[in-house]
Amino acid sequence: MEIIVALFVIVLAVVLDFFWFDVDRKRWGWMKKWTKVQRAIFLTGLIFLTFLIYLGMSFY
């Protein structure tokens, strides 16, 4: 259950930052010429990598 909550928080933080908080495109502006598929692949990979780091740190 704890892992699901952590995954939800990570996904929510990335999605909110990408779509809502970064209105000036200062953090994610370097991706503006990418296609939607490329953005989806990148964000999915970022979320997956962040979750793997969380899992790795939780075992220590």
SVG drawing of the C-alpha trace seen along z (x, -y; Angstrom):
<svg xmlns="http://www.w3.org/2000/svg" viewBox="-3 -32 24 35">
<polyline fill="none" stroke="black" stroke-width="0.4" points="0.0,0.0 2.8,-2.4 4.4,-1.8 1.1,-2.6 0.8,-5.9 4.4,-6.8 3.9,-6.1 0.7,-8.1 2.5,-11.1 5.4,-10.9 3.1,-10.7 0.9,-13.5 3.8,-15.8 5.3,-15.3 2.0,-15.6 1.0,-18.7 4.3,-20.4 4.3,-19.6 0.7,-20.7 -0.2,-23.2 2.7,-24.8 5.1,-25.4 3.0,-28.0 6.0,-29.9 7.7,-26.8 10.9,-27.5 11.4,-24.0 9.9,-22.0 10.4,-24.5 13.3,-22.5 10.7,-19.9 8.4,-22.2 9.4,-20.9 8.9,-17.2 5.9,-15.3 3.3,-14.1 4.6,-10.6 8.1,-11.6 6.9,-13.6 4.8,-10.7 7.7,-8.3 10.0,-10.8 7.6,-11.5 6.8,-7.8 10.5,-7.0 11.0,-9.8 8.2,-8.6 9.5,-5.0 13.1,-6.0 11.9,-8.1 9.9,-5.2 12.9,-2.9 15.1,-5.3 12.4,-5.5 12.3,-1.7 16.0,-1.4 16.3,-4.0 13.5,-2.4 15.4,0.9 18.3,-0.7"/>
</svg>
